[in-house]
Amino acid sequence: MKKVVAITRLKQQYKVTLDSGDKLLVSEDVLVRFRLLKGTELKDSDIEKIKRASSYDVYYQKTLNYLSYQLRSEKEIVMYLKKDAVDQATIQAIIKKLKELKLLDDQVFSESYVRTIIKTSDKGPFVLKQQLMKKGIAEETILNALLLYPIDEQIKIAKKVAEKSLKKYAQKSHKDSLNKIHQLLMTKGFSTEVIQEVFAIIAIEKDEDKELELIQQQGDKLWERNRKLIASKRKSKVIQALFQKGFDYDLIKQYMNKKEIEDE
């Protein structure tokens, strides 16, 4: 048995000193719950219970502070506590308490997350799903939350991305520009159906005069870059490069015929 020889009040806790020299930091709740007074005798099993209860109090308060900044998923809370090597029993007790108080709810978290992303970013539903899965959210919960992201809202956001990208890819061929916008929208998490709807709305038409101007500019650079090659190899390299840039074969052929005439 060990005896309490002193109790000192600190800022937010109490320091309980035992005759063995051991010191316990406890909350006021633990102090009252275990009736810790000067002269109280404690068995080793009692001391272990006090330590567990004190650990719970400390990390419960830390978790409340962590939650005060923003909503968190259950996995985020678990990972936060594991960083401090909190034992599993204490973690589960904290999780249970937070759920009882409605401070931890993956469905509420997911819905809030989806609403925030829709307002503040240009991400599509597939990216949102991946991000929520990383936060430990169950697939069914995610699918329910994504109901807040209807198809018309997806098209609206994807359309803004596409229109902005048109300016970015202004110096690329019509085909290459479309491919890059399509790839960008896919990367941002939009479905093929949504992308097709967006392309139908903005109706990106090919400007033949612009295509001719672009192939002239880019073709001339390629022609000059490959000037050290023999004629047949030079021609093949330029044709291949222009084709990879998305220019139509007929336009490439037209350009090459003109180039060969100029070089004669």
C-alpha positions as CSV (number, residue, x, y, z in Angstrom):
1,M,0.0,0.0,0.0
2,K,1.1,3.6,-0.7
3,K,-0.1,6.6,1.1
4,V,-1.0,10.1,-0.2
5,V,1.3,12.6,1.6
6,A,0.5,15.8,-0.3
7,I,-1.9,17.3,-2.8
8,T,-0.8,20.4,-4.7
9,R,-3.1,22.4,-6.9
10,L,-1.6,23.4,-10.3
11,K,-3.1,25.5,-13.0
12,Q,-5.4,22.9,-14.5
13,Q,-4.5,19.8,-12.5
14,Y,-3.6,18.5,-9.1
15,K,-0.3,16.9,-8.2
16,V,-0.7,13.9,-5.8
17,T,2.5,12.9,-4.0
18,L,2.8,9.4,-2.5
19,D,5.0,8.3,0.4
20,S,7.0,6.3,-2.2
21,G,8.0,9.5,-3.9
22,D,5.7,8.8,-6.9
23,K,3.8,11.7,-8.2
24,L,0.4,11.6,-10.1
25,L,-1.0,14.4,-12.2
26,V,-4.8,14.2,-12.0
27,S,-7.8,16.3,-12.9
28,E,-10.3,17.6,-10.3
29,D,-12.8,14.9,-11.5
30,V,-10.3,12.1,-10.8
31,L,-9.4,13.6,-7.5
32,V,-13.1,13.5,-6.4
33,R,-13.9,10.2,-8.1
34,F,-11.1,8.3,-6.3
35,R,-11.5,10.4,-3.1
36,L,-7.9,11.3,-3.1
37,L,-7.1,13.1,0.2
38,K,-4.0,13.4,2.3
39,G,-3.6,10.1,4.2
40,T,-5.5,8.0,1.6
41,E,-4.0,4.6,1.1
42,L,-3.8,3.2,-2.3
43,K,-3.1,-0.3,-3.7
44,D,-1.1,-0.7,-6.9
45,S,-4.2,-1.6,-8.8
46,D,-5.8,1.7,-7.5
47,I,-2.8,3.7,-8.8
48,E,-3.1,2.0,-12.2
49,K,-6.8,3.0,-12.4
50,I,-6.0,6.5,-11.4
51,K,-3.3,6.7,-14.1
52,R,-5.7,5.4,-16.8
53,A,-8.4,7.8,-15.7
54,S,-5.9,10.7,-15.7
55,S,-4.6,9.8,-19.2
56,Y,-8.2,9.7,-20.4
57,D,-8.9,13.2,-19.0
58,V,-5.8,14.7,-20.5
59,Y,-6.2,13.3,-24.0
60,Y,-10.0,13.9,-24.0
61,Q,-9.3,17.6,-23.4
62,K,-6.6,17.6,-26.1
63,T,-9.0,15.9,-28.5
64,L,-11.7,18.5,-27.8
65,N,-9.2,21.2,-28.6
66,Y,-8.2,19.4,-31.8
67,L,-11.9,19.3,-32.8
68,S,-12.4,23.0,-32.0
69,Y,-10.7,24.0,-35.2
70,Q,-12.8,22.0,-37.6
71,L,-14.8,18.8,-37.9
72,R,-12.7,15.5,-38.0
73,S,-13.3,12.0,-39.1
74,E,-13.1,9.1,-36.7
75,K,-9.8,7.9,-38.3
76,E,-8.3,11.4,-38.0
77,I,-9.0,11.4,-34.2
78,V,-7.6,7.9,-33.8
79,M,-4.4,8.9,-35.7
80,Y,-4.1,12.1,-33.7
81,L,-4.2,10.1,-30.4
82,K,-1.9,7.4,-31.7
83,K,0.8,10.0,-32.4
84,D,1.1,10.4,-28.6
85,A,1.1,6.6,-28.1
86,V,-2.3,6.6,-26.3
87,D,-3.4,3.1,-25.5
88,Q,-6.2,1.5,-27.5
89,A,-8.6,1.3,-24.5
90,T,-8.3,5.1,-23.9
91,I,-8.7,5.9,-27.6
92,Q,-11.9,3.8,-27.8
93,A,-13.3,5.4,-24.6
94,I,-12.7,8.9,-26.1
95,I,-14.2,7.9,-29.4
96,K,-17.3,6.6,-27.6
97,K,-17.7,9.7,-25.5
98,L,-17.4,12.0,-28.6
99,K,-20.0,10.0,-30.4
100,E,-22.4,10.2,-27.5
101,L,-22.0,13.9,-27.4
102,K,-22.5,14.1,-31.2
103,L,-19.1,15.7,-31.6
104,L,-17.9,12.9,-33.9
105,D,-20.0,11.6,-36.8
106,D,-18.5,10.5,-40.1
107,Q,-21.7,11.2,-42.0
108,V,-21.9,14.8,-40.7
109,F,-18.2,15.2,-41.4
110,S,-18.5,13.9,-44.9
111,E,-21.4,16.1,-45.8
112,S,-19.6,19.2,-44.4
113,Y,-16.5,18.2,-46.4
114,V,-18.4,17.9,-49.7
115,R,-20.2,21.2,-49.2
116,T,-16.9,23.0,-48.4
117,I,-15.0,21.5,-51.4
118,I,-17.9,22.4,-53.8
119,K,-17.7,26.0,-52.6
120,T,-13.9,26.4,-52.4
121,S,-12.4,24.2,-55.1
122,D,-12.9,22.8,-58.7
123,K,-12.7,19.1,-57.8
124,G,-15.1,16.5,-59.1
125,P,-16.8,13.7,-57.2
126,F,-14.2,11.0,-57.9
127,V,-11.5,13.1,-56.3
128,L,-13.8,13.9,-53.3
129,K,-14.4,10.2,-52.9
130,Q,-10.7,9.4,-52.9
131,Q,-10.0,12.1,-50.3
132,L,-12.8,10.9,-48.0
133,M,-11.6,7.3,-48.3
134,K,-8.1,8.5,-47.1
135,K,-9.8,10.0,-44.1
136,G,-11.3,6.5,-43.3
137,I,-14.9,7.2,-44.4
138,A,-16.9,4.1,-45.4
139,E,-18.0,4.0,-49.0
140,E,-21.7,4.0,-48.3
141,T,-21.2,7.1,-46.1
142,I,-19.3,8.8,-48.9
143,L,-21.9,8.0,-51.5
144,N,-24.6,9.5,-49.3
145,A,-22.6,12.6,-48.9
146,L,-21.9,13.0,-52.6
147,L,-25.7,13.3,-53.2
148,L,-25.0,16.9,-52.1
149,Y,-23.0,17.3,-55.4
150,P,-25.7,17.0,-58.1
151,I,-24.8,16.6,-61.8
152,D,-25.8,20.2,-62.7
153,E,-23.4,21.5,-60.1
154,Q,-20.6,19.2,-61.4
155,I,-21.2,20.5,-65.0
156,K,-21.2,24.1,-63.8
157,I,-17.8,23.7,-62.1
158,A,-16.3,21.6,-64.8
159,K,-17.4,24.2,-67.4
160,K,-15.5,26.9,-65.6
161,V,-12.4,24.7,-65.5
162,A,-12.7,24.0,-69.3
163,E,-13.2,27.7,-70.2
164,K,-10.2,28.7,-68.1
165,S,-8.1,26.0,-69.8
166,L,-9.0,27.1,-73.3
167,K,-6.9,30.3,-72.7
168,K,-4.0,28.2,-71.2
169,Y,-3.9,25.9,-74.3
170,A,-4.5,28.6,-76.8
171,Q,-1.1,27.9,-78.5
172,K,-1.9,24.2,-79.0
173,S,-3.7,22.5,-81.9
174,H,-7.5,22.1,-81.6
175,K,-7.2,18.3,-81.1
176,D,-4.4,18.6,-78.5
177,S,-6.2,21.4,-76.7
178,L,-9.4,19.2,-76.4
179,N,-7.4,16.2,-75.2
180,K,-5.6,18.2,-72.5
181,I,-8.9,19.7,-71.3
182,H,-10.4,16.3,-71.2
183,Q,-7.5,14.9,-69.3
184,L,-7.5,17.8,-66.9
185,L,-11.2,17.3,-66.1
186,M,-10.6,13.6,-65.6
187,T,-7.8,14.3,-63.2
188,K,-10.0,16.7,-61.2
189,G,-12.5,13.9,-60.8
190,F,-15.2,14.5,-63.3
191,S,-16.9,11.7,-65.2
192,T,-16.8,11.2,-69.0
193,E,-20.5,12.0,-69.1
194,V,-20.0,15.3,-67.4
195,I,-17.0,16.2,-69.6
196,Q,-19.1,15.4,-72.8
197,E,-21.9,17.7,-71.5
198,V,-19.4,20.5,-70.9
199,F,-17.9,20.1,-74.4
200,A,-21.4,20.2,-75.9
201,I,-22.2,23.4,-74.0
202,I,-19.0,25.4,-74.7
203,A,-18.9,24.1,-78.3
204,I,-15.2,24.4,-79.0
205,E,-15.0,24.8,-82.7
206,K,-11.9,24.5,-84.8
207,D,-10.5,27.7,-86.1
208,E,-8.9,26.7,-89.4
209,D,-7.0,30.0,-89.8
210,K,-5.6,29.6,-86.3
211,E,-4.6,26.0,-86.9
212,L,-2.8,27.0,-90.0
213,E,-0.9,29.8,-88.1
214,L,0.0,27.4,-85.3
215,I,1.3,24.6,-87.6
216,Q,3.4,27.2,-89.4
217,Q,4.9,28.5,-86.1
218,Q,5.5,25.1,-84.6
219,G,6.4,23.4,-87.8
220,D,9.1,26.0,-88.6
221,K,10.7,25.5,-85.1
222,L,10.7,21.7,-85.7
223,W,12.1,22.1,-89.2
224,E,14.9,24.3,-87.9
225,R,15.6,22.0,-84.9
226,N,16.1,19.0,-87.2
227,R,18.1,20.8,-89.8
228,K,21.2,18.6,-89.4
229,L,19.3,15.4,-90.4
230,I,19.2,14.2,-94.0
231,A,16.2,15.4,-95.9
232,S,14.0,12.2,-95.6
233,K,14.8,11.8,-91.9
234,R,14.1,15.5,-91.2
235,K,10.8,15.3,-93.0
236,S,9.8,12.2,-91.1
237,K,10.7,13.7,-87.7
238,V,8.7,16.9,-88.3
239,I,5.7,15.0,-89.6
240,Q,5.7,12.7,-86.5
241,A,6.1,15.6,-84.1
242,L,3.3,17.6,-85.6
243,F,1.0,14.6,-85.6
244,Q,1.8,14.0,-81.9
245,K,0.8,17.7,-81.3
246,G,-2.6,16.9,-82.7
247,F,-2.6,18.5,-86.1
248,D,-4.6,16.8,-88.9
249,Y,-2.6,14.8,-91.4
250,D,-4.0,16.8,-94.3
251,L,-2.8,20.0,-92.8
252,I,0.6,18.5,-92.0
253,K,0.9,17.3,-95.6
254,Q,-0.1,20.8,-96.8
255,Y,2.6,22.4,-94.6
256,M,5.3,19.9,-95.6
257,N,4.6,20.4,-99.3
258,K,5.0,24.2,-98.8
259,K,8.1,23.7,-96.8
260,E,9.8,21.5,-99.4
261,I,9.0,24.0,-102.1
262,E,10.5,26.8,-100.0
263,D,13.7,24.8,-99.5
264,E,14.2,23.9,-103.2
